[in-house]
Each structure stands twice: as structure tokens, then as C-alpha cells.
Amino acid sequence: MDRRVVLKGFGGALALPLLEAGAPANQSAPLRLLIVGNPLGMHPENFFPERFGKTVTLPKTLRSLEWLKDRISILAHTDHGMVNGHGREISFLNGILPENSQAYPERNVSVDQVIARRTSGRVRFASVHAALESGIRMSWNSNGVELKPFTDPQRLFDHLFLNRTPEERTARRALIERNGSILDAAGEQLAALSRRVGSRDRERLDQYATSVRELESSFADRAQWIDRDKPRFDISEHFSAYEATVGNRYNAIFDMVAYAFQTDLTRVATVAFPNELSYRDLDGVTRGYHACTHNGKKEEIVAELVAIESFQVAQLSRCLRKLDAIQEPNADGTMLDHTIVLFGSGMGYGGTHSNRNLPILVAGGGFKHRGHVDTRSTSGANMPLCNLFLTLIQRFGIERDRFNASTGSFDLRHA
């Protein structure tokens, strides 16, 4: 049986997760890359633990990752060697500003795109990029062109999972009116497939069906969306007051990324938290994200900033729990074990516009993680962040000894 079975129903098609049935016994699970970033850095005292080593107490911002702290590396004292100030944060994933890119053979290509080139022939989408607003400018191709993210969860959903013709739109509208779903339409096919596979694959299909329904419930799937090819960034008209929270919208984005990984639609994804995004629906937050970084060290404003940054990490933690709950077919470990996760920023701390000591965290990927790591050289110099990126590139089996401004690789060996 072909492990890449597609179920077809009203209004679209669904790719199934990878199954043991039909998969070679010696086929390893694919390696994936998830990058989550923001443009304003993190409040240092609440991001970096007080001491170095593996057995550390996680500070407030990272507390939601306590369950994972033996499988993460927090890298202190990395940077891109740039002067402080706004405008440099766009170099997060490449270490090069666009105006200086002519000196490099691949211009200011970002690490995700180097890896996406490696995996692109094996998946439908070479890479997927999402945020709730544009502006963070994380991903760049080898021509120096920015790859802009999807900023509407509904459009991201349609891009990944629905490819409707005018005729299919008519069928989809009729299906919505009957309160049905794609999964309902494909139910008989799914049931027949479940009878043909082993118990572990049946369990995996049940989990898959549940995840599909969870995705569908993330959206107020109204008929007026069907003919809107280009919905605007403001999606409040599509959600109820409760559903439109920043948390629920990012839940939908992260769920779709996990689902795209599970169905092998893509192996590279980036998710961004833009600097002008409103977090005022979070408890205790009354100011804008950018405004909170300019806090003058006032405790009440710092508390709002830390609440925003803790929310960002909590969203990541929720996604990593989902990945860690998915067992890879015919392979050791979970999907998280086979997904390199990078969290960070091209700015160290927005409150001082510092571009030194960037907040960098790595999880998963089968690495032998080291807890809180001081990356400085024996002379006390910060490590170029591109050294870590070279390590990630090499982990994907790409043979190269340099990436943009790197001076070597970072010792984060995999198991």
C-alpha cells in the first residue's frame, strides 16, 4: 500500500500522515525544521538562566518549557557582529543585511531557505511561513528577496489543505450548509483504510482524524469565505470575539504547522511574532508590544513585556507538546525528536536596542542538548550565530563548511 494515500472528499483532498504500512522497515523519519522568531529580543533577566549547565532553573519567560528542559539548549552570547539599533533584526536567520549582501555568493539567503532547497524535491511545499502581521522579515532566498508570511490563518489553511476550483467551491459551499466536513465526506475511505492496517496505524489514523477535526474547529468556517481569494489581514469579521484572540489565532497557525509536518506537506516552517502585533487580550497587558520594550525599567511595564514574551514561548511549548505526542512510524522517537526547533531573535533586547547576546533556544532534532551554554570563545568574544546555523545545515546532510558570516560550527552533536 502506498503510504502517501490521499483521501478525496467534497471540496478538497487530505493527505494522510506517514504510516507504517507500505513504508520500508529501514526508512528513517524525515528531519524537519521549525523556526519561531520575534524582532524585539527578550528581556534578558527573564530569558537566560542565572547559571550555565544542564541542571538549571528556567526563568519566568521559559517556565512553560519546564517539561522539556532536559532536551533544550539555551545559547548565551551569540550575535551577528552588528552595531546596536533597529533595522538589524532582519538579519536574524542570515547574519547579513540586504545592503551588504553583494559580497556573499548567496547574498543574504536565510538558513531556512538553504535547508528548504535540500528538502524541496520530496515535499509539496518547500517551506511555509506564517505570522499574524507582516514586517518581521525573517526569510530570504538566494536572490536576496524576502519571502513574506501568510498573515491570515484562513489563507494559510487554504494554501496548505484546500485547492478548490470554481466547481469545488460550489460543492464546498453546499457541504458547509449541510454542516459537514471534508473528513465526513472521506469517512468511508478512512474506515476502509483503517481495516487494512495494523493496530498502531489505526491508532495513528484516529489521532489524525482528531487533529483534522481540531483544525476545522479552529475556524468559523462560514460560507462567505469561499469566494474571498484575498482576505485582508484583519480577520475579526470571520471569528467571534472569543475566537479572535491572539492566542487562538496562533494556536491555529501552530496546529497547521504540526499537521503539515505530520502529513509531510513540508519539512521547513517559520512562525513570527511581529513587533506591532497587539497582545491586549492577554491578562495584564495594556500596551503595545513595541511600547513595552521601552519600559524605562518600570516594573509594571516590564511585567507586561515579560507576559508577552512568556506567551510567545508558551505558544511554542504547546506546539512542541503536540509534536512530542506524535510517534514516528518505523523510527525511534517522536516527531519532536526528528524536528529541529529554533527560537530567537535578531535583536538581543529591544529596551536598549542591543544586538548583542541574542536570545537563542534550540530544542528537539535528536541533538545532545546542553542546557544553558556560554558560547563565548576563550578570549571572551561572542560566537557568531551563523556558526549555529552551519551546524543545523550540516545536520540535514548538506556538505558545506561555511554559512554567510560563520567562522566554524557549533558543537551540538546529535545522538
CORRAMO-V917516 format. One record per residue. N is the residue number from 1. RES is the residue in three letters. BURIAL is 1 if it has 9 or more other C-alpha atoms within 8 Angstrom, else 0. Layout:
n:res:burial
N:RES:BURIAL
N:RES:BURIAL
This chain:
n:res:burial
1:MET:0
2:ASP:0
3:ARG:1
4:ARG:0
5:VAL:0
6:VAL:0
7:LEU:1
8:LYS:1
9:GLY:1
10:PHE:1
11:GLY:1
12:GLY:1
13:ALA:1
14:LEU:1
15:ALA:1
16:LEU:1
17:PRO:1
18:LEU:1
19:LEU:1
20:GLU:1
21:ALA:1
22:GLY:0
23:ALA:1
24:PRO:0
25:ALA:0
26:ASN:0
27:GLN:0
28:SER:0
29:ALA:1
30:PRO:0
31:LEU:1
32:ARG:1
33:LEU:1
34:LEU:1
35:ILE:1
36:VAL:1
37:GLY:1
38:ASN:1
39:PRO:1
40:LEU:1
41:GLY:1
42:MET:1
43:HIS:1
44:PRO:1
45:GLU:0
46:ASN:1
47:PHE:1
48:PHE:1
49:PRO:1
50:GLU:0
51:ARG:0
52:PHE:1
53:GLY:1
54:LYS:0
55:THR:0
56:VAL:1
57:THR:0
58:LEU:1
59:PRO:1
60:LYS:1
61:THR:1
62:LEU:1
63:ARG:1
64:SER:1
65:LEU:1
66:GLU:0
67:TRP:0
68:LEU:0
69:LYS:1
70:ASP:1
71:ARG:1
72:ILE:1
73:SER:1
74:ILE:1
75:LEU:1
76:ALA:1
77:HIS:1
78:THR:1
79:ASP:1
80:HIS:1
81:GLY:0
82:MET:0
83:VAL:0
84:ASN:1
85:GLY:0
86:HIS:0
87:GLY:0
88:ARG:1
89:GLU:1
90:ILE:1
91:SER:1
92:PHE:1
93:LEU:1
94:ASN:1
95:GLY:1
96:ILE:1
97:LEU:1
98:PRO:0
99:GLU:0
100:ASN:0
101:SER:1
102:GLN:0
103:ALA:0
104:TYR:0
105:PRO:0
106:GLU:1
107:ARG:1
108:ASN:1
109:VAL:1
110:SER:1
111:VAL:1
112:ASP:1
113:GLN:1
114:VAL:1
115:ILE:1
116:ALA:1
117:ARG:1
118:ARG:1
119:THR:1
120:SER:1
121:GLY:0
122:ARG:0
123:VAL:1
124:ARG:0
125:PHE:0
126:ALA:1
127:SER:1
128:VAL:1
129:HIS:1
130:ALA:1
131:ALA:1
132:LEU:1
133:GLU:1
134:SER:1
135:GLY:0
136:ILE:1
137:ARG:1
138:MET:1
139:SER:1
140:TRP:1
141:ASN:1
142:SER:1
143:ASN:1
144:GLY:1
145:VAL:0
146:GLU:1
147:LEU:1
148:LYS:0
149:PRO:1
150:PHE:1
151:THR:1
152:ASP:1
153:PRO:1
154:GLN:0
155:ARG:1
156:LEU:1
157:PHE:1
158:ASP:1
159:HIS:0
160:LEU:0
161:PHE:1
162:LEU:1
163:ASN:0
164:ARG:1
165:THR:0
166:PRO:0
167:GLU:0
168:GLU:1
169:ARG:1
170:THR:0
171:ALA:1
172:ARG:1
173:ARG:1
174:ALA:0
175:LEU:1
176:ILE:1
177:GLU:0
178:ARG:0
179:ASN:0
180:GLY:1
181:SER:1
182:ILE:1
183:LEU:1
184:ASP:0
185:ALA:1
186:ALA:1
187:GLY:0
188:GLU:0
189:GLN:0
190:LEU:1
191:ALA:0
192:ALA:0
193:LEU:0
194:SER:1
195:ARG:0
196:ARG:0
197:VAL:1
198:GLY:1
199:SER:0
200:ARG:0
201:ASP:1
202:ARG:1
203:GLU:0
204:ARG:1
205:LEU:1
206:ASP:0
207:GLN:0
208:TYR:1
209:ALA:1
210:THR:0
211:SER:1
212:VAL:1
213:ARG:1
214:GLU:0
215:LEU:1
216:GLU:0
217:SER:0
218:SER:1
219:PHE:0
220:ALA:0
221:ASP:0
222:ARG:0
223:ALA:0
224:GLN:0
225:TRP:0
226:ILE:1
227:ASP:0
228:ARG:0
229:ASP:0
230:LYS:0
231:PRO:0
232:ARG:0
233:PHE:0
234:ASP:0
235:ILE:1
236:SER:0
237:GLU:0
238:HIS:0
239:PHE:1
240:SER:1
241:ALA:0
242:TYR:0
243:GLU:1
244:ALA:1
245:THR:1
246:VAL:1
247:GLY:0
248:ASN:1
249:ARG:1
250:TYR:1
251:ASN:1
252:ALA:1
253:ILE:1
254:PHE:1
255:ASP:1
256:MET:1
257:VAL:1
258:ALA:1
259:TYR:1
260:ALA:1
261:PHE:1
262:GLN:1
263:THR:1
264:ASP:1
265:LEU:1
266:THR:1
267:ARG:1
268:VAL:1
269:ALA:1
270:THR:1
271:VAL:1
272:ALA:1
273:PHE:1
274:PRO:1
275:ASN:1
276:GLU:0
277:LEU:1
278:SER:0
279:TYR:1
280:ARG:1
281:ASP:0
282:LEU:0
283:ASP:0
284:GLY:0
285:VAL:1
286:THR:0
287:ARG:1
288:GLY:1
289:TYR:1
290:HIS:1
291:ALA:0
292:CYS:1
293:THR:1
294:HIS:1
295:ASN:1
296:GLY:0
297:LYS:0
298:LYS:0
299:GLU:0
300:GLU:0
301:ILE:1
302:VAL:1
303:ALA:0
304:GLU:1
305:LEU:1
306:VAL:1
307:ALA:1
308:ILE:1
309:GLU:1
310:SER:1
311:PHE:0
312:GLN:1
313:VAL:1
314:ALA:1
315:GLN:1
316:LEU:1
317:SER:1
318:ARG:0
319:CYS:1
320:LEU:1
321:ARG:0
322:LYS:1
323:LEU:1
324:ASP:1
325:ALA:0
326:ILE:1
327:GLN:0
328:GLU:1
329:PRO:0
330:ASN:1
331:ALA:0
332:ASP:0
333:GLY:1
334:THR:1
335:MET:1
336:LEU:1
337:ASP:1
338:HIS:1
339:THR:1
340:ILE:1
341:VAL:1
342:LEU:1
343:PHE:1
344:GLY:1
345:SER:1
346:GLY:1
347:MET:1
348:GLY:1
349:TYR:1
350:GLY:1
351:GLY:1
352:THR:0
353:HIS:1
354:SER:1
355:ASN:1
356:ARG:1
357:ASN:1
358:LEU:1
359:PRO:1
360:ILE:1
361:LEU:1
362:VAL:1
363:ALA:1
364:GLY:1
365:GLY:1
366:GLY:1
367:PHE:1
368:LYS:1
369:HIS:1
370:ARG:1
371:GLY:1
372:HIS:1
373:VAL:1
374:ASP:0
375:THR:1
376:ARG:1
377:SER:0
378:THR:0
379:SER:0
380:GLY:0
381:ALA:0
382:ASN:1
383:MET:1
384:PRO:1
385:LEU:1
386:CYS:1
387:ASN:1
388:LEU:1
389:PHE:1
390:LEU:1
391:THR:1
392:LEU:1
393:ILE:1
394:GLN:1
395:ARG:0
396:PHE:1
397:GLY:0
398:ILE:0
399:GLU:0
400:ARG:0
401:ASP:0
402:ARG:1
403:PHE:1
404:ASN:1
405:ALA:1
406:SER:1
407:THR:0
408:GLY:0
409:SER:1
410:PHE:0
411:ASP:0
412:LEU:1
413:ARG:0
414:HIS:0
415:ALA:0
